[in-house]
Amino acid sequence: MKAVILAGGKGRRLEPYTTIIPKPLMPVGERPILEIILRQMRDHGFTDAYIAVGYLPELIMTFFGDGSRLGIRLTYSREETPLGTAGCLGLLADRLDEPFLMVNGDVLTTLPFSDFMRYHTENGAIATIALNRRDIHIDFGVVDTDAAGTIVGYTEKPRIAHLVSMGVYAFDPDVLGYVENSVYLDFPDLIRKLLAAGETVKAYVFDGYWLDIGRVDDYQRANSEIDRIYPALTTGGR
């Protein structure tokens, strides 16, 4: 199986940490977050990973090399100009000839990637998005009014449940027909393209551990929890 990892962002929300270190090399516990992701992919049967790099790419490429140290073949796709969260796929169109996984390079999750890919292929969708449940707490009383300004409802400190994207996706190769080479494209725009064309996009709801380490407080949380969750991240905690 093949995977694409997005590792080209500048990680501005993690400054000053990312001023000299690209976000994928930020350590969570004893290993960079990108190494944790690659080990997960290897343990779930992925043989090839294409890493989209942009910011400080030499550091990432030097650290991971060809992937032999981790038991997975690595190829780097370098963006000379930012292409967005989906535009990098245009540079890899000739390599992605089977259903493939795409993961943000700052995601810490126990999602079983092989199960996720199996779900995608069995459902015949052009794309599948991994979703996690999140509750938003509003610390105020929420008031509903009608057009005349009359109060018709009042809810004290409500909790609103949402399904949010985990930054983990599965694609059929046909998706590449919606991505132009070297043209900027963000993931939400790609999904809107697919839906407008009548394509099937499936949801995979995962209630297990998931954390995006893109913010300082989430990065600190990841480091405080890594010893507890690490055995579930890779086979045998290797």
Backbone as CSV, one residue per row, in Angstrom:
resi,resn,N_x,N_y,N_z,CA_x,CA_y,CA_z,C_x,C_y,C_z
1,MET,0.835,-1.204,0.000,0.000,0.000,0.000,0.866,1.248,0.000
2,LYS,0.277,2.314,-0.506,0.994,3.576,-0.621,0.326,4.665,0.223
3,ALA,1.143,5.629,0.651,0.638,6.734,1.462,1.329,8.028,1.068
4,VAL,0.620,9.118,1.280,1.162,10.463,1.088,1.098,11.178,2.434
5,ILE,2.195,11.814,2.814,2.244,12.546,4.081,2.510,14.018,3.789
6,LEU,1.664,14.884,4.321,1.829,16.321,4.136,2.772,16.852,5.198
7,ALA,3.964,17.280,4.775,4.983,17.721,5.727,5.639,19.017,5.260
8,GLY,4.882,19.850,4.540,5.494,21.038,3.953,5.175,22.344,4.634
9,GLY,4.291,22.334,5.639,3.874,23.581,6.273,4.939,24.184,7.172
10,LYS,4.781,25.484,7.441,5.748,26.200,8.280,5.456,26.059,9.771
11,GLY,4.275,25.601,10.131,3.966,25.392,11.544,3.978,26.666,12.353
12,ARG,3.376,27.728,11.818,3.424,29.026,12.499,2.762,29.003,13.869
13,ARG,1.748,28.141,14.049,1.074,28.088,15.351,1.955,27.464,16.430
14,LEU,3.047,26.822,16.003,3.964,26.212,16.970,5.215,27.058,17.205
15,GLU,5.256,28.249,16.636,6.413,29.113,16.895,6.462,29.449,18.386
16,PRO,7.651,29.594,18.979,8.960,29.646,18.329,9.613,28.286,18.078
17,TYR,8.948,27.171,18.473,9.557,25.847,18.288,9.978,25.606,16.835
18,THR,9.109,26.007,15.894,9.326,25.659,14.492,10.132,26.708,13.724
19,THR,10.743,27.628,14.422,11.567,28.626,13.739,12.762,27.980,13.055
20,ILE,13.335,26.971,13.695,14.517,26.308,13.125,14.294,24.812,12.883
21,ILE,13.167,24.292,13.344,12.860,22.866,13.162,11.500,22.737,12.488
22,PRO,11.399,22.009,11.374,10.086,21.817,10.752,9.181,21.003,11.666
23,LYS,7.899,21.302,11.626,6.944,20.660,12.539,7.012,19.136,12.520
24,PRO,7.168,18.475,11.369,7.222,17.004,11.379,8.389,16.423,12.178
25,LEU,9.408,17.234,12.463,10.547,16.757,13.258,10.410,17.101,14.739
26,MET,9.320,17.750,15.122,9.113,18.062,16.538,8.965,16.756,17.325
27,PRO,9.722,16.599,18.397,9.676,15.333,19.134,8.426,15.211,19.992
28,VAL,7.800,14.037,19.916,6.725,13.670,20.834,7.254,12.464,21.595
29,GLY,7.573,12.670,22.848,8.306,11.647,23.578,9.725,11.579,23.040
30,GLU,10.162,10.389,22.652,11.539,10.204,22.203,11.698,10.276,20.691
31,ARG,10.595,10.433,19.942,10.678,10.376,18.487,9.948,11.554,17.855
32,PRO,10.394,12.000,16.667,9.646,13.017,15.928,8.262,12.495,15.561
33,ILE,7.295,13.385,15.487,5.936,12.983,15.156,5.887,12.260,13.815
34,LEU,6.680,12.700,12.834,6.666,12.049,11.530,7.197,10.618,11.616
35,GLU,8.168,10.365,12.472,8.666,9.000,12.632,7.591,8.104,13.234
36,ILE,6.830,8.632,14.175,5.740,7.852,14.764,4.734,7.469,13.681
37,ILE,4.385,8.420,12.816,3.430,8.152,11.742,3.977,7.099,10.780
38,LEU,5.252,7.219,10.411,5.846,6.260,9.478,5.895,4.858,10.077
39,ARG,6.193,4.747,11.354,6.200,3.442,12.002,4.801,2.833,12.005
40,GLN,3.790,3.668,12.244,2.413,3.181,12.178,2.091,2.640,10.792
41,MET,2.464,3.400,9.776,2.184,2.966,8.407,2.871,1.646,8.098
42,ARG,4.120,1.530,8.475,4.851,0.278,8.255,4.145,-0.888,8.927
43,ASP,3.719,-0.684,10.167,3.086,-1.761,10.919,1.719,-2.139,10.361
44,HIS,1.118,-1.253,9.582,-0.187,-1.540,8.976,-0.062,-1.947,7.511
45,GLY,1.144,-2.303,7.080,1.317,-2.890,5.764,1.630,-1.934,4.638
46,PHE,1.940,-0.681,4.943,2.311,0.272,3.894,3.787,0.091,3.545
47,THR,4.060,0.019,2.259,5.430,-0.211,1.791,6.092,1.049,1.254
48,ASP,5.272,2.020,0.806,5.803,3.235,0.185,5.104,4.468,0.744
49,ALA,5.900,5.471,1.084,5.347,6.742,1.531,5.987,7.876,0.749
50,TYR,5.138,8.774,0.271,5.593,9.954,-0.457,5.400,11.154,0.467
51,ILE,6.490,11.814,0.794,6.449,12.914,1.749,6.515,14.234,0.988
52,ALA,5.456,15.030,1.090,5.411,16.344,0.449,6.091,17.344,1.370
53,VAL,7.221,17.882,0.939,8.012,18.794,1.768,8.061,20.172,1.123
54,GLY,8.261,21.180,1.975,8.355,22.537,1.467,9.229,23.400,2.363
55,TYR,8.918,23.443,3.656,9.646,24.262,4.621,10.791,23.451,5.232
56,LEU,12.013,23.980,5.121,13.212,23.301,5.628,13.256,21.831,5.204
57,PRO,13.090,21.563,3.915,12.993,20.167,3.460,14.255,19.355,3.678
58,GLU,15.431,20.004,3.607,16.676,19.259,3.747,16.780,18.568,5.101
59,LEU,16.245,19.207,6.150,16.311,18.597,7.478,15.489,17.309,7.525
60,ILE,14.311,17.335,6.930,13.457,16.148,6.915,14.092,15.044,6.065
61,MET,14.582,15.420,4.892,15.160,14.441,3.976,16.430,13.825,4.545
62,THR,17.232,14.619,5.228,18.455,14.097,5.830,18.148,13.164,6.988
63,PHE,17.161,13.510,7.788,16.833,12.713,8.971,16.288,11.333,8.583
64,PHE,15.397,11.294,7.600,14.724,10.036,7.271,15.359,9.293,6.106
65,GLY,16.104,9.989,5.252,16.758,9.325,4.135,15.784,8.569,3.258
66,ASP,16.151,7.360,2.842,15.295,6.570,1.952,14.298,5.702,2.704
67,GLY,14.289,5.842,4.033,13.340,5.090,4.848,13.787,3.711,5.265
68,SER,14.956,3.255,4.808,15.394,1.886,5.110,15.547,1.657,6.611
69,ARG,15.904,2.681,7.340,16.048,2.546,8.792,14.718,2.162,9.452
70,LEU,13.616,2.604,8.845,12.300,2.357,9.419,11.541,1.240,8.708
71,GLY,12.112,0.720,7.629,11.464,-0.370,6.925,10.326,0.054,6.016
72,ILE,10.408,1.257,5.478,9.406,1.739,4.536,10.110,2.615,3.500
73,ARG,9.779,2.444,2.220,10.435,3.220,1.167,9.894,4.650,1.144
74,LEU,10.816,5.615,1.159,10.415,7.020,1.173,10.833,7.725,-0.113
75,THR,9.920,8.512,-0.637,10.182,9.383,-1.779,9.707,10.776,-1.398
76,TYR,10.474,11.777,-1.767,10.144,13.149,-1.386,9.634,13.927,-2.590
77,SER,8.572,14.666,-2.370,8.005,15.538,-3.395,8.152,16.968,-2.899
78,ARG,9.032,17.704,-3.535,9.367,19.041,-3.047,8.548,20.110,-3.757
79,GLU,7.873,20.941,-2.972,7.086,22.039,-3.516,7.947,23.299,-3.567
80,GLU,8.152,23.803,-4.763,8.927,25.045,-4.897,8.103,26.241,-4.456
81,THR,6.793,26.170,-4.661,5.856,27.163,-4.137,4.735,26.400,-3.433
82,PRO,4.124,26.982,-2.395,3.072,26.266,-1.667,1.920,25.874,-2.591
83,LEU,1.464,24.622,-2.465,0.399,24.105,-3.316,-0.877,23.791,-2.548
84,GLY,-0.917,24.115,-1.250,-2.107,23.834,-0.470,-2.119,22.409,0.039
85,THR,-3.176,22.066,0.765,-3.236,20.766,1.422,-3.597,19.630,0.473
86,ALA,-4.027,19.946,-0.744,-4.341,18.893,-1.725,-3.561,19.042,-3.018
87,GLY,-3.032,20.224,-3.287,-2.339,20.458,-4.553,-1.108,19.619,-4.757
88,CYS,-0.509,19.129,-3.671,0.689,18.294,-3.796,0.408,17.010,-4.558
89,LEU,-0.842,16.579,-4.589,-1.173,15.333,-5.280,-0.917,15.433,-6.778
90,GLY,-0.998,16.646,-7.317,-0.733,16.819,-8.740,0.687,16.457,-9.118
91,LEU,1.629,16.632,-8.188,3.028,16.297,-8.454,3.288,14.797,-8.369
92,LEU,2.328,14.061,-7.812,2.520,12.620,-7.592,1.600,11.770,-8.452
93,ALA,0.950,12.385,-9.418,-0.082,11.691,-10.194,0.439,10.429,-10.885
94,ASP,1.686,10.440,-11.320,2.209,9.273,-12.045,2.646,8.144,-11.109
95,ARG,2.592,8.359,-9.799,3.036,7.351,-8.836,1.876,6.714,-8.071
96,LEU,0.731,7.391,-8.059,-0.399,6.925,-7.256,-1.392,6.193,-8.138
97,ASP,-1.114,4.928,-8.397,-1.899,4.141,-9.329,-2.799,3.119,-8.637
98,GLU,-3.013,3.283,-7.335,-3.865,2.396,-6.553,-4.457,3.224,-5.409
99,PRO,-5.488,2.709,-4.712,-6.011,3.465,-3.571,-4.898,3.796,-2.588
100,PHE,-4.900,5.027,-2.085,-3.799,5.460,-1.231,-4.311,6.260,-0.038
101,LEU,-3.490,6.263,0.992,-3.749,6.990,2.231,-3.071,8.357,2.151
102,MET,-3.711,9.388,2.715,-3.057,10.682,2.857,-3.242,11.153,4.293
103,VAL,-2.143,11.585,4.921,-2.163,11.944,6.338,-1.408,13.252,6.537
104,ASN,-1.979,14.129,7.346,-1.242,15.318,7.761,-0.066,14.895,8.629
105,GLY,1.059,15.573,8.457,2.278,15.176,9.157,2.358,15.596,10.607
106,ASP,1.231,16.026,11.198,1.240,16.429,12.608,0.105,15.766,13.386
107,VAL,-0.310,14.580,12.915,-1.448,13.891,13.519,-0.966,12.747,14.407
108,LEU,-1.435,12.751,15.642,-1.142,11.668,16.578,-2.462,10.940,16.852
109,THR,-2.577,9.705,16.383,-3.834,8.979,16.511,-3.594,7.474,16.552
110,THR,-4.499,6.781,17.213,-4.463,5.319,17.247,-5.343,4.715,16.157
111,LEU,-5.817,5.527,15.224,-6.628,5.024,14.115,-5.871,3.913,13.372
112,PRO,-6.458,2.727,13.209,-5.793,1.651,12.462,-5.862,1.933,10.963
113,PHE,-4.760,2.344,10.385,-4.751,2.772,8.989,-5.179,1.666,8.035
114,SER,-4.809,0.428,8.329,-5.178,-0.669,7.428,-6.688,-0.894,7.434
115,ASP,-7.328,-0.809,8.593,-8.785,-0.942,8.666,-9.470,0.198,7.911
116,PHE,-8.915,1.376,8.063,-9.452,2.548,7.375,-9.393,2.365,5.862
117,MET,-8.272,1.873,5.354,-8.140,1.649,3.910,-9.080,0.541,3.441
118,ARG,-9.252,-0.479,4.258,-10.164,-1.565,3.898,-11.597,-1.042,3.784
119,TYR,-11.994,-0.210,4.720,-13.329,0.398,4.678,-13.502,1.212,3.399
120,HIS,-12.468,1.964,3.042,-12.535,2.800,1.843,-12.726,1.956,0.585
121,THR,-11.924,0.930,0.426,-11.997,0.136,-0.799,-13.287,-0.677,-0.876
122,GLU,-13.780,-1.139,0.261,-15.017,-1.923,0.257,-16.244,-1.090,-0.084
123,ASN,-16.179,0.226,0.142,-17.341,1.080,-0.098,-17.345,1.735,-1.472
124,GLY,-16.280,1.560,-2.249,-16.253,2.059,-3.609,-16.331,3.570,-3.751
125,ALA,-15.889,4.304,-2.743,-15.910,5.763,-2.798,-14.649,6.283,-3.470
126,ILE,-14.739,7.492,-4.012,-13.544,8.122,-4.573,-12.688,8.700,-3.450
127,ALA,-13.324,9.012,-2.309,-12.602,9.558,-1.163,-13.317,9.166,0.122
128,THR,-12.533,8.964,1.176,-13.068,8.702,2.503,-12.326,9.593,3.490
129,ILE,-13.084,10.210,4.394,-12.507,11.125,5.377,-12.671,10.538,6.774
130,ALA,-11.581,10.442,7.524,-11.653,9.996,8.913,-12.155,11.155,9.769
131,LEU,-13.154,10.872,10.609,-13.795,11.898,11.430,-13.738,11.516,12.902
132,ASN,-13.643,12.528,13.743,-13.620,12.332,15.179,-14.688,13.223,15.811
133,ARG,-15.324,12.709,16.856,-16.368,13.499,17.520,-15.735,14.530,18.446
134,ARG,-16.230,15.753,18.353,-15.767,16.831,19.213,-16.956,17.609,19.745
135,ASP,-16.917,17.914,21.048,-17.945,18.730,21.670,-17.420,20.143,21.863
136,ILE,-18.239,21.113,21.502,-17.911,22.517,21.722,-18.776,23.027,22.865
137,HIS,-18.130,23.500,23.921,-18.835,24.018,25.088,-18.922,25.542,24.982
138,ILE,-20.106,26.071,25.097,-20.310,27.518,25.087,-20.564,27.955,26.521
139,ASP,-19.746,28.858,27.020,-19.783,29.232,28.436,-20.802,30.318,28.758
140,PHE,-21.762,30.506,27.876,-22.776,31.535,28.088,-24.156,30.952,27.807
141,GLY,-25.168,31.653,28.264,-26.517,31.278,27.912,-26.790,31.676,26.467
142,VAL,-27.297,30.756,25.669,-27.575,31.018,24.254,-29.066,31.296,24.091
143,VAL,-29.373,32.439,23.464,-30.747,32.901,23.341,-31.192,32.834,21.885
144,ASP,-32.374,32.294,21.636,-32.961,32.238,20.304,-34.091,33.260,20.213
145,THR,-34.120,34.016,19.114,-35.168,35.009,18.900,-35.816,34.795,17.541
146,ASP,-37.026,35.335,17.377,-37.671,35.289,16.074,-37.464,36.622,15.359
147,ALA,-38.079,36.768,14.179,-37.871,37.961,13.354,-38.356,39.234,14.040
148,ALA,-39.280,39.110,14.978,-39.824,40.275,15.663,-39.032,40.641,16.913
149,GLY,-37.975,39.907,17.190,-37.165,40.189,18.364,-37.698,39.571,19.639
150,THR,-38.624,38.642,19.523,-39.179,37.954,20.685,-38.323,36.733,21.016
151,ILE,-37.989,36.582,22.274,-37.202,35.427,22.682,-38.072,34.177,22.635
152,VAL,-37.580,33.170,21.936,-38.338,31.934,21.772,-37.616,30.731,22.367
153,GLY,-36.427,30.952,22.864,-35.690,29.837,23.454,-34.480,30.327,24.222
154,TYR,-34.080,29.574,25.228,-32.923,29.937,26.047,-32.264,28.645,26.521
155,THR,-30.969,28.483,26.194,-30.216,27.297,26.608,-28.990,27.739,27.381
156,GLU,-28.862,27.274,28.593,-27.745,27.669,29.432,-26.515,26.808,29.152
157,LYS,-25.429,27.453,28.715,-24.132,26.801,28.491,-24.272,25.482,27.730
158,PRO,-24.741,25.559,26.494,-24.975,24.312,25.748,-23.682,23.645,25.291
159,ARG,-23.805,22.368,24.979,-22.713,21.593,24.391,-23.165,21.177,22.987
160,ILE,-22.368,21.549,21.994,-22.718,21.268,20.600,-21.764,20.206,20.074
161,ALA,-22.315,19.105,19.585,-21.502,17.998,19.090,-21.270,18.139,17.591
162,HIS,-20.019,17.899,17.165,-19.658,17.963,15.750,-18.772,16.777,15.395
163,LEU,-18.765,16.416,14.106,-17.781,15.500,13.562,-16.744,16.332,12.817
164,VAL,-15.474,16.192,13.182,-14.427,17.015,12.594,-13.429,16.133,11.854
165,SER,-12.828,16.704,10.823,-11.835,15.975,10.037,-10.569,15.756,10.861
166,MET,-10.038,14.541,10.796,-8.843,14.182,11.551,-7.555,14.468,10.788
167,GLY,-7.667,14.877,9.529,-6.456,15.036,8.728,-5.934,13.714,8.211
168,VAL,-6.846,12.725,8.079,-6.515,11.401,7.547,-7.535,11.080,6.465
169,TYR,-7.062,10.745,5.254,-7.947,10.565,4.112,-7.518,9.332,3.314
170,ALA,-8.485,8.728,2.634,-8.195,7.662,1.675,-8.766,8.084,0.331
171,PHE,-8.008,7.815,-0.740,-8.419,8.241,-2.074,-8.295,7.104,-3.076
172,ASP,-9.206,7.109,-4.034,-9.062,6.298,-5.234,-8.207,7.090,-6.219
173,PRO,-7.424,6.446,-7.071,-6.595,7.191,-8.027,-7.386,8.143,-8.930
174,ASP,-8.690,7.869,-9.134,-9.496,8.748,-9.981,-9.568,10.167,-9.438
175,VAL,-9.274,10.342,-8.129,-9.317,11.691,-7.564,-8.302,12.610,-8.234
176,LEU,-7.241,12.029,-8.789,-6.183,12.840,-9.395,-6.673,13.599,-10.623
177,GLY,-7.787,13.161,-11.207,-8.371,13.888,-12.317,-8.959,15.225,-11.915
178,TYR,-9.091,15.450,-10.616,-9.633,16.713,-10.105,-8.533,17.634,-9.564
179,VAL,-7.276,17.221,-9.711,-6.145,17.994,-9.195,-5.233,18.373,-10.354
180,GLU,-5.065,19.664,-10.578,-4.189,20.126,-11.647,-2.742,20.173,-11.161
181,ASN,-1.828,19.836,-12.039,-0.414,19.826,-11.688,0.077,21.241,-11.389
182,SER,0.718,21.399,-10.237,1.348,22.659,-9.817,0.351,23.802,-9.646
183,VAL,-0.907,23.480,-9.350,-1.930,24.498,-9.097,-2.373,24.382,-7.639
184,TYR,-2.442,25.517,-6.950,-2.794,25.533,-5.535,-4.205,24.986,-5.334
185,LEU,-4.345,24.071,-4.356,-5.651,23.494,-4.059,-5.670,23.025,-2.616
186,ASP,-6.629,23.521,-1.848,-6.789,23.064,-0.471,-7.787,21.923,-0.419
187,PHE,-7.677,21.124,0.643,-8.496,19.931,0.747,-10.001,20.221,0.712
188,PRO,-10.514,21.220,1.448,-11.963,21.477,1.372,-12.432,21.785,-0.042
189,ASP,-11.615,22.485,-0.819,-11.992,22.788,-2.201,-12.020,21.526,-3.057
190,LEU,-11.101,20.602,-2.799,-11.115,19.333,-3.528,-12.396,18.558,-3.226
191,ILE,-12.774,18.496,-1.963,-13.992,17.770,-1.600,-15.211,18.429,-2.236
192,ARG,-15.255,19.745,-2.262,-16.379,20.428,-2.914,-16.427,20.117,-4.407
193,LYS,-15.266,20.007,-5.030,-15.202,19.602,-6.439,-15.803,18.213,-6.634
194,LEU,-15.426,17.284,-5.774,-15.911,15.911,-5.889,-17.424,15.841,-5.702
195,LEU,-17.928,16.548,-4.718,-19.360,16.528,-4.452,-20.142,17.169,-5.596
196,ALA,-19.610,18.271,-6.136,-20.286,18.945,-7.247,-20.347,18.054,-8.481
197,ALA,-19.355,17.176,-8.623,-19.315,16.269,-9.776,-20.137,15.005,-9.543
198,GLY,-20.757,14.892,-8.375,-21.578,13.715,-8.081,-20.802,12.516,-7.602
199,GLU,-19.560,12.708,-7.197,-18.741,11.598,-6.709,-19.164,11.209,-5.286
200,THR,-18.895,9.954,-4.909,-19.216,9.466,-3.576,-18.052,9.711,-2.631
201,VAL,-18.312,10.432,-1.541,-17.316,10.679,-0.497,-17.868,10.106,0.801
202,LYS,-17.157,9.172,1.397,-17.629,8.481,2.586,-16.983,9.034,3.855
203,ALA,-17.661,8.784,4.977,-17.150,9.159,6.293,-16.769,7.899,7.068
204,TYR,-15.675,7.997,7.825,-15.240,6.917,8.707,-15.106,7.530,10.099
205,VAL,-16.071,7.251,10.964,-16.078,7.860,12.293,-15.236,7.022,13.252
206,PHE,-14.257,7.674,13.855,-13.326,7.002,14.765,-13.399,7.686,16.118
207,ASP,-13.727,6.921,17.160,-13.890,7.494,18.499,-12.673,7.286,19.390
208,GLY,-11.590,6.777,18.827,-10.381,6.562,19.618,-9.538,7.820,19.737
209,TYR,-8.276,7.625,20.105,-7.375,8.757,20.385,-7.013,9.495,19.105
210,TRP,-7.112,10.815,19.157,-6.696,11.663,18.042,-6.306,13.033,18.573
211,LEU,-5.169,13.520,18.097,-4.703,14.832,18.511,-3.894,15.453,17.374
212,ASP,-4.244,16.673,17.011,-3.486,17.465,16.048,-2.515,18.316,16.854
213,ILE,-1.200,18.132,16.649,-0.225,18.822,17.504,0.166,20.182,16.940
214,GLY,-0.684,20.770,16.112,-0.344,22.019,15.454,-0.293,23.235,16.356
215,ARG,-0.869,23.157,17.555,-0.846,24.271,18.496,0.020,23.921,19.702
216,VAL,0.550,24.952,20.355,1.474,24.727,21.463,0.824,23.907,22.567
217,ASP,-0.423,24.230,22.948,-1.040,23.496,24.050,-1.302,22.039,23.677
218,ASP,-1.657,21.783,22.406,-1.871,20.397,21.978,-0.548,19.640,21.888
219,TYR,0.506,20.325,21.475,1.829,19.691,21.426,2.282,19.294,22.832
220,GLN,2.069,20.175,23.784,2.437,19.868,25.162,1.587,18.730,25.712
221,ARG,0.314,18.705,25.335,-0.564,17.613,25.765,-0.080,16.284,25.194
222,ALA,0.308,16.282,23.918,0.792,15.054,23.285,1.990,14.496,24.040
223,ASN,2.894,15.351,24.435,4.072,14.886,25.164,3.731,14.373,26.559
224,SER,2.679,14.918,27.145,2.283,14.448,28.472,1.555,13.107,28.412
225,GLU,0.986,12.778,27.234,0.194,11.556,27.108,0.897,10.442,26.346
226,ILE,2.052,10.724,25.750,2.660,9.776,24.820,3.023,8.453,25.487
227,ASP,3.495,8.464,26.721,3.866,7.199,27.380,2.655,6.296,27.547
228,ARG,1.501,6.879,27.773,0.283,6.087,27.981,-0.236,5.493,26.680
229,ILE,-0.166,6.255,25.584,-0.786,5.785,24.338,0.196,5.112,23.382
230,TYR,1.497,5.232,23.646,2.458,4.743,22.651,2.293,3.267,22.286
231,PRO,2.019,2.387,23.242,1.842,0.969,22.864,0.740,0.748,21.843
232,ALA,-0.257,1.633,21.801,-1.351,1.487,20.846,-1.037,2.128,19.499
233,LEU,0.052,2.876,19.420,0.384,3.570,18.175,1.094,2.670,17.181
234,THR,1.987,1.830,17.656,2.737,0.942,16.766,2.741,-0.462,17.351
235,THR,2.901,-1.443,16.482,2.874,-2.841,16.911,3.934,-3.101,17.969
236,GLY,3.481,-3.492,19.120,4.422,-3.831,20.193,5.160,-2.631,20.749
237,GLY,4.734,-1.399,20.365,5.408,-0.215,20.857,6.823,-0.055,20.359
238,ARG,7.119,-0.627,19.177,8.500,-0.597,18.661,8.921,0.812,18.289
